[in-house]
Amino acid sequence: MKKISFTTGILIVCLAILFLTGFLDFDNRVNNSIIEGNKYYKSGDYDKALEVYQKSLVNYPDNELLNYNSGQASYRLSKFQEAIDYYNKANETVDRYLNSGNCSLKIGDSIEENNINEKLQYYNNALETYKNGIIEFPQNVKLKYNYEFVKQKIDELNKKQKQQENDKQQQDNKNQENKEDQKNNNNQQNKDNSQQKDNNQDKDNKNDSKENKNNKENQENEDDQNNQTDKEDKEGQDNLDSKEDHKDQNKDEEQKKSNTNKSEEKNEDQKDIIENKENKSVDDNNPSEFNQNNEEIMQILKMLEKQEEDSLKNNHEVQNGGKEDKYDW
């Protein structure tokens, strides 16, 4: 039991020594880093100073003094967003609020003028930082001055933004009016084109109608001329046919007359023969002569019949020998 108590006592003493030694070493490391970094900071070597501060922050990230000095070095190097992050972990001082607000103000100033919303965001951050500093240090004039200065810039930007919105609205309205005017002009132009097209179509239709009418009149005139020519040709043909018919009729009449004369001549000859026979038949007392006379009479009758048939045949050939009569039945 005595051994255990002795051993425990020794361990407690060792731990106490280590704790005390480490605590003292902690203060020495931070102080040494701050002293070394401040030398570089005073000489204007802000990069080297920041490097020394950051090396210590790896082991002691929540040390307020190291964070404040790192913020100051970053501010000098224009690393404003990093400086804001360091200042947020630093101790409560007037410079912390002033410099942190100034970092937000400078970032807002570096943003282009046409990006008003983003500029306003950083200006409002600066205004809030100054306001918190005034709450902690209400007698500080620099914090109040910076607060009023940033507030004025914010009011100007809000006014400018409102003007831009009004200008944009007016431009949009103007564009809409121009669009409506363009649309109306296009509709009017389309209407005029349609009207012009209809007028041209009507004009073409009238020209076509007039041309068709002229063609119809020319066709009618041509038909009349053709009809007149056909009529004249027909009349000439009818006259020619009439002349031919008249000529054929005269020819037939002459033929008939000739046949009649021939028939009359034959009849006269036959009459003479009969008279001669009659004269020869005076002597009826002779029977042989009577029989002979009868035979001669029969021959004469046959001859007459044959001549009559020939005469009829000749008349028929003459009638149909030429061109048919138009009214021949």
C-alpha positions as CSV (number, residue, x, y, z in Angstrom):
1,M,0.0,0.0,0.0
2,K,2.9,2.3,0.8
3,K,4.4,1.5,-2.6
4,I,1.2,2.4,-4.4
5,S,0.8,5.6,-2.6
6,F,4.4,6.6,-3.2
7,T,4.1,5.9,-7.0
8,T,0.8,7.8,-7.3
9,G,2.4,10.8,-5.6
10,I,5.3,10.8,-8.0
11,L,3.0,10.7,-11.0
12,I,1.0,13.6,-9.8
13,V,4.1,15.6,-9.3
14,C,5.4,14.8,-12.7
15,L,2.1,15.8,-14.3
16,A,2.0,19.0,-12.4
17,I,5.6,19.8,-13.5
18,L,4.7,19.1,-17.2
19,F,1.6,21.2,-17.0
20,L,3.4,24.1,-15.5
21,T,6.2,23.8,-18.0
22,G,3.8,23.6,-20.9
23,F,1.8,26.6,-19.8
24,L,4.9,28.6,-19.4
25,D,6.1,27.4,-22.8
26,F,2.7,28.4,-24.3
27,D,3.1,31.9,-23.2
28,N,6.7,32.0,-24.4
29,R,5.8,30.6,-27.9
30,V,2.9,33.1,-28.5
31,N,4.9,36.0,-27.2
32,N,7.9,35.0,-29.3
33,S,5.7,34.8,-32.5
34,I,4.1,38.1,-31.8
35,I,7.5,39.8,-31.2
36,E,9.0,38.3,-34.3
37,G,6.0,39.1,-36.5
38,N,5.8,42.7,-35.2
39,K,9.4,43.2,-36.2
40,Y,8.6,42.3,-39.8
41,Y,5.3,44.3,-39.6
42,K,7.1,47.5,-38.5
43,S,9.7,47.1,-41.2
44,G,6.9,46.9,-43.8
45,D,7.4,43.2,-44.6
46,Y,3.8,42.3,-44.2
47,D,4.0,39.0,-46.0
48,K,6.7,37.8,-43.6
49,A,4.8,39.1,-40.6
50,L,1.6,37.3,-41.7
51,E,3.6,34.1,-42.2
52,V,4.9,34.2,-38.6
53,Y,1.4,34.9,-37.2
54,Q,-0.2,32.2,-39.2
55,K,2.4,29.6,-38.1
56,S,1.5,30.2,-34.5
57,L,-2.2,30.2,-35.3
58,V,-1.9,26.5,-36.4
59,N,-1.2,25.6,-32.8
60,Y,-3.3,28.4,-31.2
61,P,-6.2,29.2,-33.6
62,D,-8.3,31.0,-31.0
63,N,-5.6,33.4,-29.8
64,E,-7.2,36.9,-30.0
65,L,-3.9,38.8,-30.3
66,L,-2.5,36.5,-33.1
67,N,-5.8,36.9,-35.0
68,Y,-5.8,40.7,-34.6
69,N,-2.2,40.9,-35.8
70,S,-2.9,38.6,-38.7
71,G,-5.9,40.8,-39.6
72,Q,-3.7,43.9,-39.6
73,A,-1.1,42.3,-41.8
74,S,-3.8,41.0,-44.2
75,Y,-5.4,44.5,-44.3
76,R,-2.0,46.0,-45.3
77,L,-1.7,43.4,-48.1
78,S,-5.3,44.3,-49.4
79,K,-6.5,40.8,-48.5
80,F,-9.7,42.3,-47.1
81,Q,-11.9,39.2,-46.9
82,E,-9.1,37.3,-45.0
83,A,-8.6,40.3,-42.7
84,I,-12.4,40.3,-41.9
85,D,-12.2,36.6,-40.9
86,Y,-9.2,37.3,-38.6
87,Y,-10.9,40.4,-37.0
88,N,-14.0,38.4,-36.2
89,K,-11.8,36.3,-33.8
90,A,-9.8,39.2,-32.4
91,N,-10.2,41.0,-29.1
92,E,-12.6,43.9,-28.7
93,T,-10.9,47.1,-29.8
94,V,-11.8,50.2,-31.7
95,D,-9.3,49.4,-34.5
96,R,-10.9,45.9,-34.9
97,Y,-14.3,47.5,-35.7
98,L,-12.8,50.3,-37.8
99,N,-10.6,48.1,-39.9
100,S,-13.1,45.3,-40.3
101,G,-15.7,47.8,-41.5
102,N,-13.2,49.5,-43.7
103,C,-12.4,46.0,-45.3
104,S,-16.1,45.6,-46.2
105,L,-16.2,49.2,-47.6
106,K,-13.1,48.7,-49.8
107,I,-14.5,45.4,-51.2
108,G,-17.7,47.2,-52.0
109,D,-15.8,50.0,-53.7
110,S,-13.9,47.5,-55.9
111,I,-17.2,46.1,-57.4
112,E,-18.3,47.5,-60.7
113,E,-21.0,50.2,-60.7
114,N,-23.5,48.2,-62.7
115,N,-23.6,45.5,-60.0
116,I,-25.4,47.6,-57.4
117,N,-26.9,44.7,-55.4
118,E,-23.5,43.2,-54.6
119,K,-22.0,46.6,-53.7
120,L,-24.9,47.3,-51.4
121,Q,-24.3,43.9,-49.7
122,Y,-20.7,44.9,-48.7
123,Y,-21.7,48.4,-47.8
124,N,-24.4,47.1,-45.5
125,N,-21.8,44.7,-43.9
126,A,-19.5,47.7,-43.2
127,L,-22.5,49.7,-41.8
128,E,-23.3,46.9,-39.4
129,T,-19.7,46.6,-38.3
130,Y,-19.5,50.3,-37.5
131,K,-22.8,50.1,-35.7
132,N,-21.5,47.3,-33.5
133,G,-18.3,49.3,-32.8
134,I,-20.4,52.3,-31.8
135,I,-22.3,50.1,-29.4
136,E,-19.1,49.0,-27.8
137,F,-17.3,52.4,-28.0
138,P,-20.1,55.0,-28.2
139,Q,-17.7,57.9,-27.7
140,N,-15.5,57.1,-30.7
141,V,-15.8,59.7,-33.4
142,K,-14.1,57.7,-36.2
143,L,-16.7,54.9,-35.9
144,K,-19.6,57.5,-36.1
145,Y,-18.0,59.3,-39.0
146,N,-17.5,56.0,-41.0
147,Y,-21.1,55.0,-40.2
148,E,-22.5,58.2,-41.6
149,F,-20.2,58.0,-44.6
150,V,-21.2,54.5,-45.6
151,K,-24.9,55.3,-44.9
152,Q,-24.7,58.1,-47.4
153,K,-23.2,55.8,-50.0
154,I,-26.0,53.3,-49.4
155,D,-28.7,56.0,-49.8
156,E,-27.1,57.1,-53.1
157,L,-26.9,53.6,-54.4
158,N,-30.5,52.9,-53.4
159,K,-31.6,56.1,-55.3
160,K,-29.5,55.1,-58.3
161,Q,-30.9,51.6,-58.2
162,K,-34.5,53.0,-58.1
163,Q,-33.6,55.3,-61.0
164,Q,-32.2,52.4,-63.0
165,E,-35.4,50.4,-62.3
166,N,-37.5,53.3,-63.5
167,D,-35.4,53.7,-66.6
168,K,-35.6,50.0,-67.2
169,Q,-39.3,50.1,-66.8
170,Q,-39.6,53.0,-69.2
171,Q,-37.3,51.3,-71.6
172,D,-39.4,48.1,-71.3
173,N,-42.6,50.1,-71.9
174,K,-40.9,51.9,-74.8
175,N,-39.8,48.5,-76.3
176,Q,-43.3,47.2,-75.8
177,E,-44.7,50.2,-77.5
178,N,-42.2,49.8,-80.3
179,K,-43.1,46.2,-80.5
180,E,-46.8,47.0,-80.7
181,D,-46.1,49.7,-83.3
182,Q,-44.0,47.3,-85.3
183,K,-46.7,44.7,-85.0
184,N,-49.3,47.2,-86.2
185,N,-47.0,48.4,-89.0
186,N,-46.5,44.8,-90.0
187,N,-50.2,44.1,-89.9
188,Q,-50.9,47.3,-91.9
189,Q,-48.2,46.4,-94.4
190,N,-49.6,42.9,-94.7
191,K,-53.1,44.4,-95.1
192,D,-51.8,46.8,-97.8
193,N,-50.0,44.0,-99.5
194,S,-53.1,41.9,-99.4
195,Q,-55.1,44.8,-100.8
196,Q,-52.5,45.4,-103.5
197,K,-52.6,41.7,-104.3
198,D,-56.4,41.7,-104.5
199,N,-56.3,44.8,-106.7
200,N,-53.7,43.2,-108.9
201,Q,-55.8,40.1,-109.0
202,D,-58.9,42.1,-109.9
203,K,-56.9,43.9,-112.6
204,D,-55.6,40.6,-113.9
205,N,-59.1,39.2,-113.9
206,K,-60.4,42.2,-115.7
207,N,-57.6,42.0,-118.3
208,D,-58.3,38.3,-118.7
209,S,-62.0,39.0,-119.0
210,K,-61.4,41.7,-121.5
211,E,-58.9,39.4,-123.4
212,N,-61.4,36.6,-123.3
213,K,-64.1,38.9,-124.6
214,N,-61.9,40.1,-127.4
215,N,-61.0,36.5,-128.2
216,K,-64.7,35.6,-128.1
217,E,-65.5,38.5,-130.4
218,N,-62.7,37.6,-132.7
219,Q,-63.9,34.0,-132.7
220,E,-67.4,35.1,-133.4
221,N,-66.2,37.3,-136.3
222,E,-64.1,34.5,-137.6
223,D,-67.1,32.1,-137.3
224,D,-69.3,34.7,-139.1
225,Q,-66.7,35.0,-141.8
226,N,-66.5,31.2,-142.0
227,N,-70.2,30.9,-142.1
228,Q,-70.4,33.6,-144.7
229,T,-67.7,31.9,-146.7
230,D,-69.5,28.5,-146.3
231,K,-72.8,30.2,-147.3
232,E,-71.2,31.7,-150.4
233,D,-69.5,28.4,-151.2
234,K,-72.9,26.7,-150.7
235,E,-74.7,29.2,-152.8
236,G,-72.0,28.9,-155.5
237,Q,-72.3,25.1,-155.3
238,D,-76.1,25.3,-155.4
239,N,-75.9,27.6,-158.4
240,L,-73.4,25.2,-160.0
241,D,-75.6,22.3,-159.2
242,S,-78.6,24.2,-160.5
243,K,-76.8,24.9,-163.7
244,E,-75.7,21.3,-164.0
245,D,-79.3,20.2,-163.3
246,H,-80.6,22.6,-165.8
247,K,-78.1,21.5,-168.3
248,D,-78.9,17.9,-167.6
249,Q,-82.6,18.7,-167.9
250,N,-82.1,20.4,-171.2
251,K,-80.0,17.4,-172.3
252,D,-82.8,15.0,-171.2
253,E,-85.4,17.1,-173.0
254,E,-83.3,17.2,-176.1
255,Q,-82.8,13.4,-175.8
256,K,-86.5,12.9,-175.3
257,K,-87.3,15.1,-178.2
258,S,-84.8,13.3,-180.3
259,N,-86.3,9.9,-179.2
260,T,-89.8,11.3,-179.9
261,N,-88.8,12.4,-183.4
262,K,-87.2,9.1,-184.0
263,S,-90.3,7.3,-182.8
264,E,-92.5,9.5,-184.9
265,E,-90.3,8.8,-187.9
266,K,-90.6,5.1,-187.2
267,N,-94.3,5.4,-186.7
268,E,-94.5,7.1,-190.1
269,D,-92.4,4.4,-191.6
270,Q,-94.6,1.7,-190.0
271,K,-97.7,3.6,-191.1
272,D,-96.4,3.6,-194.7
273,I,-95.7,-0.1,-194.4
274,I,-99.2,-0.7,-193.1
275,E,-100.7,1.4,-195.9
276,N,-98.6,-0.4,-198.4
277,K,-99.8,-3.7,-196.9
278,E,-103.3,-2.5,-196.9
279,N,-102.9,-1.5,-200.5
280,K,-101.5,-4.9,-201.2
281,S,-104.4,-6.5,-199.4
282,V,-107.0,-5.1,-201.8
283,D,-107.2,-8.4,-203.4
284,D,-108.9,-10.5,-200.8
285,N,-109.9,-13.1,-203.0
286,N,-106.6,-14.7,-203.0
287,P,-106.2,-16.8,-199.8
288,S,-102.4,-17.2,-200.0
289,E,-101.9,-13.5,-200.2
290,F,-104.2,-13.1,-197.2
291,N,-102.2,-15.5,-195.0
292,Q,-99.0,-13.8,-196.1
293,N,-100.4,-10.5,-195.2
294,N,-101.3,-11.8,-191.7
295,E,-97.8,-12.9,-191.2
296,E,-96.4,-9.6,-192.2
297,I,-98.8,-7.8,-189.9
298,M,-97.6,-9.9,-186.9
299,Q,-94.0,-9.2,-187.8
300,I,-94.8,-5.5,-187.9
301,L,-96.6,-5.6,-184.5
302,K,-93.6,-7.3,-183.0
303,M,-91.4,-4.7,-184.6
304,L,-93.5,-2.0,-183.1
305,E,-93.4,-3.6,-179.6
306,K,-89.7,-3.9,-179.8
307,Q,-89.3,-0.3,-180.9
308,E,-91.5,0.8,-178.0
309,E,-89.4,-1.2,-175.5
310,D,-86.2,0.3,-177.0
311,S,-87.7,3.8,-176.8
312,L,-88.6,3.3,-173.1
313,K,-85.2,1.9,-172.4
314,N,-83.5,4.9,-174.0
315,N,-85.7,7.3,-172.1
316,H,-84.7,5.6,-168.8
317,E,-81.0,5.7,-169.6
318,V,-81.2,9.3,-170.4
319,Q,-83.0,10.1,-167.2
320,N,-80.4,8.4,-165.0
321,G,-77.4,9.1,-167.2
322,G,-76.5,12.5,-165.8
323,K,-76.4,14.0,-162.2
324,E,-79.5,13.2,-160.2
325,D,-82.1,15.9,-160.1
326,K,-82.5,17.5,-156.7
327,Y,-86.2,17.0,-156.9
328,D,-86.2,13.8,-158.8
329,W,-88.9,11.4,-157.5
